[in-house]
Amino acid sequence: MSNQKVVMIGLGYIGLPTAALIANNNIHVHGVDINPQVVETINAGKIHIVEPSLDQAVATAVSNGFLKAATTPIEADTYLIVVPTPFKAKNEPDISFVEAATKAVIPLLKENDLYIIESTSPIGTTEKMMRYIYTERPELQDKLHIAYCPERVLPGNVMHELVHNDRVIGGVNEAATQKAITFYEQFVKGELHPTNARTAEMCKLTENSSRDVQIAFANELSLICDRADINVWELIRLANKHPRVNILQPGCGVGGHCIAVDPYFIVADYPMESQIIAKAREINNYKSFWCAEKVKTAKLEFQLKHGRKASVAIMGLAFKPNIDDLRESPAKYIAQRILQDSHNDTCYIVEPNIKEHKVFKLTTTREAVDNADIIVYLVAHNEFKNITSSSDKIILDFCGVLSS
């Protein structure tokens, strides 16, 4: 099968690991990214994102000649679209990147080619792209295999999960589904579940909306417990002793490029039907605002008591523990709110997984904990778990790092 050629459009957090995985199965992969720096980095066998064991996978794939990167696509047999789907105003999904990627490959398509979208997309996007392709290339009508296959990997464990997780694969027809399954079988060990494109699109959105709703329940409990003077971490631990109860842990909101975003894809198209999903988004967004207000109150109380302004340590910026990904991070939003409100007060910002940041001046964990009056835990990074601090410090633990 090594004479196959795959074009992968988008070399980000999902595209690059997938490209490296395919290439290390001795399949030629031509990766495409609009950023020339990303292309240059990959062609040097290096990586531009942090992901365990990805560096080795890319280095091997490049040195063996199976992975190359460029800013434009070439002719291939399989085209994978793995680009972001951001938002326009009012939380409406923007599929312009998927459209642009599709437009770039339309002139290269030939009979029997496989075109797969992996990007999270509103329901009906795959069919919409199919109509777009066939409008531009009518001679190929019904002669291509068009499918949707969402990724479902965990940042920090992507290389393992790309291989071992089950995948849902939905073609626009039976033949497309089968051809896509044959393609993924070459490098995925998890089970491949056939369906249609619309169901596969909805499946991805459903998985993340389900998580969002469950987290919203935990976050709502944390708001209630704060008012009721109950330790929410102890409460959840005890409630979870019930054999059929499994409440998630509350946090300072919900972040990342999936759970904080995907529910809006459903809400935008089906606003009347998606009541719980929309409310969960509201609760999880509100939790971040609530955390920032809690810090504000703690600072005012400190000033009234001590007659001076408090210095604050902001512990964590990533959207979840032990990764470097700050996308849609509630911790980052809270840090910005605290800084806007600080009027030159001293703030120590700690994010052990990144070396520097364009906006935030980072300090070490020790320096922040030793010098701050108020310590605010936003992300339960491993580095924060065994920190000792003097008893006179005010500690706001929004992520349960001290309760684990």
N, C-alpha and C positions, 0 to 999 in steps of 0.2 A: 504493500500500500504506500510505500515511501515516495512514489511518483505523484502522490496527491499534492495539491497546493491549497493552502488556506489563507485567506485574507482576513485579518482581524482588525476591525476599525474601532479604535479606542484602546489606549494602553495605560489605563489607570489602575485602580485598586482591584478590579476584577479582570479587565482585559489582559494586563501583563501576566498575572499568574496563570490564566487560562492559556495564553499564547505559549508560555514557557512549558506548561504541562503537555500541550499538544506536540510542541517541537521536540520534547524529550521522549516522545513516542515515535521518533524518526519520521515525522510528517513535516514538510516544509511550511513554515508560517511566515507570511509577510505582514508584519504589524504596521498599522498606520496611526499616526497621531499628529494633530495639528501643531503641536509644540516642537519646534526643531531641537530644542535642548533635550527633551525627552528622547527623541529619535537618536541623537548623538550619544546620550548616556547608555541607551540599550545596545547600540551597535558597538560600544566599547566593552560590552559584557557586564555593565553595571546597572544599578537600579535607582530610581528616583523616589521610591516610597519605602516605608518600613514594613516588612512582613517576614516573619521567621522563615528561613530556608529558601526564600524567593531569590536571594542573591546568587546562591549556588546553582539553582535551577536555570536562571537566566544566563549565567556565565557558561554553564555547560552547553545549553542550547545554542548560544552564539558561537562558541568556539568549535562546536561540531558542525556548524554551517546550516542548522535547521531553523534558526530564528534570525530574521533581519527586520530592521525597522526603517520606515520612510514616511514622508509627509503625504504621499499619494498612493492609491491602490494600484495593483497590477492585475492582470487576468489570472483567475484561479478556478477551482472547482467548487469551493465552499467559501461563502462570505458570512462572517459573523459580525453583527452590529452590537458593540458593547460600549456605547457612549452614554453620557449622563442625560437624564430627563429632568431638567430644573423646573422652576415655576415662574409663571407670569404673575401679574397682579391677582389679588383675591384667591391665592392658592390654586390657580388653575394650571394643570400640567402643560409643559411646553415640549412638544415633540420635534421641535425644529432641528435638533442635533441628529435625531434618528432620520429625519427627512434629508438633511444634508449628507449624511453618511450613505444613505440609499442612492441619492442623486449621483454621488461620486462613483458608485459601482455600476449604475445602470448601463453605461456604454460598454462595460466589460462582460456583461452577462451573456451566456450562451445556453443553448438547449441542454436540459438535464442538470443544470447547476443547482446547488443547494444554497439558499439564502435564509439565514436564521437571525432573528432579533433576540438578544439576551437582555437588553436594556429594560428596566421596569417601565411599563407603558400602560396608558389607559386602555380599557377594553375596546377592542376593534382596531387597534393600531396596526396589527399584522395584516389584516384585510385591507386597511387603508393603504398601506405600503404596496400591497399586491396590486391594487387598482392603479396606483401611481406608476409602478413598474410597467404594467401592461399597457397603460396609456402611452408611455414613452416608447415602449418596445412591443407594439401589437403583434409582431411576427412571432413573439415568444409566448403568446397567450396559452396558458395551461401547459406549458412545456418546461416550466421551472418548478423546483420543489421549495415551497415557502413555509417556514415554521417559526414557532416561538418557544423558547426554552429559558425560563428565568433561572438566574443563579440563586443559591440560598446558602451562602457561606458566611462564616464568622470571621471578621477581621482578627488577625492574630493566629488563626488556625486555617487559613485559606488553602494552603497547599495540600493539607490532609483532606479537608472537606470537599474540595473540587473532585477528588478521586472517589471518596467513600460515601458521600451523601447521595440519596436517591434524587432523581431528576424527573420533572414533569415536562413532557414534550408534546406540543400541540401543533400539528400541521394544519394548513388550510384545507387539506383533504388527506385521505388515508395514505396515499402514496408518499406525500410529503412527510407525514409523521414517521413512516417506516424508514425513509431515507435519512431523516435526522437521527433516528434511533441508531441506525447502522453507523453513522458518523460518531456519535457520542460513545458507543460501545467500545471504540478503540482505546479510550483513555479513562472512562468512568467505570468504577467497580460497583458503585451503588446501583440499586434497581432503577430501570428507566420505565416510567409510567406513561403510556400513550393516552392522549386525549385530543381535543380540538384546540385551535389557537385561542379562541375566546376564553375557554375554561382555563387554559394555561396562564393567560394574562391575569385573569381574576384570581387564580390560585396564589400567585405571588403577592398580590395586593391583600388577599385574605390572610395569609400567614402573618404579615407584618401588622395588619389591623388587629388581628387577634392578640398579638403581643402587646400592642398599644393599649387595647381595652383592659387587659389584665394588669398592666403597669398602672393605668389610671385608677383602677380599684385600689391598688396598694398606696398610690399617692393620695387618693382621697382619704383613706384610712389615716395616713400620716397627718393630714390637716385636722381631722376629727380628734385624733389622739392628742395633738398639741393643745387643742382647746380643752380637752377633757383631763389633761394632766396624766396621760398614760404613756408608757414607753412603747412606741409602735413596734420596735424590733422584737421586744419580748412578747408582745401581743401576737404578732404574726408567727413567731416560733411556736407558741402554744397552740394557736388555731391550726397550724399545719400538722399537729399531732393527730388530728382527725384523719382517718384513712382515706377520705375522699376530698380533702381540702388541700390545695396547693397554691397558696397566695405568694406572689412574687415579692421582691424587696422594693420598697419605695426608693426614690432617688431625688435629684434636684431638677427633674424634668425628664424628657426623652430626647435623645439626639441621634446622630448618625444619618447616613444618606438613605436609610430604608424606613425604619419604624416611625421616625418623625415626619416622614414625607409621604409614604405610600398611601396611608388612609385618605389623604386629600384627593387621590386619583379616583377613589370611589365616590367621595362626598361631592366632588365637582360635577360628576355626571349623574349622580342619583341623590340629590340633596334631601328630598322628601323621605326616601326610604332609609337613609343611613343615619338615624338619630343617635344611636349609642356610639357609633364610630366617630361621629362629629363631636359628641360631648366628651369622649375620651381625649381627643386632640385638645379640646379646650382646657380640660383639667390638667393635662400634662404640660401644656404651655403655661398655665396659671401657676403651677408649682414652682417654675423658675422665677417668676415675678415674686412669688411669696417668699422664696429663699432670700432674694435680694432685699426685700423689705425687712426680713428678720435681722439681717446683718445691719441694716440702717438703724433699726431700733436698738440693737445691742451697742452700737457705737454711741448713740445718744445717751443711753443709760450709763455707759462707762464715763462719758464726759461729765454728766451731772454728778456722778459719784466721786470722780477723781480730780475734777477741775482741769483736765487736759484731754486732748484728742487721743483716741485709741489708734494704735497701729494694727493693721489687719494682715493676716497671712491667708492667702487664697490658695487652697491645696487642690490642684488638678484643673486641667483645661480640656482634656480629651472627652469624647462623648461616652466612653465607657472605660473600665479599668484596663491598665497595662497595654495600651496601644497609643500610637502617635497621631491618631486621626481626630481632627478638631471639627469636622464637618457637622453643621447643625447642632453643635454642642451646647447644651443648656449651661454647662459650667462656664463656657466662654461668654455667653450672654450675661450671666450673673456677675462675672468678673468685670465686664464692661460697665454694668450698672453700678457696681461698687466703686469703680474708678471715677465714673462721671460724678458720683455723689461725694467724692473724697476731698475735693478742693485742696490739693497738695498735701493731704494727710499721707502718712507713710503706708504703702501697700507692698507686701512681699508676694510675688506670684511664683508658684512652683508647678512645674510640669516635667517630671523626671524623664519622660519619653521623647522630648524634643530638646535640641541644643539651644535654639534661639527662635524668636518670633518677631515678626515685623511690627506688631502693635505693642506686645507686652514685654517688659523687661523682666527676665526670669532670674530667680535666685535659687539657692540650694535649699533642700528640705530643712537641714539643720539650722541654717541662718534664719529662715523664716520662723521656725518654731521657737527658737531661742529669743528672738527679738520682738515678736508680735504680742500684743495684748489680747487680741481676739484671733483664734485659729478657726478657719472655716473649711471644713472638709466637704469638697464637692464631688470628688471621684475617688473610689475605693482602690487606689493603686496599691500594689503590694508594699511599696516603699513606705507607705503611711501606716501600715498595720501595727508595727511595734514601736511607734514613736513614744518617747517619754517626754513629758513637759511639766513644768512646775505647776503646782496646784492653784496658783493665783490666776492662771490663764482662763479666759472665757472660751469655751469650746462649743462650736456649732457643727454638729455632725449630721449632714444632710444625706449621707450615703451609707450610713451604718458601718463605716470602716472600724469604729471602736467597738461595735457590737458583734463583729464576726469572730 
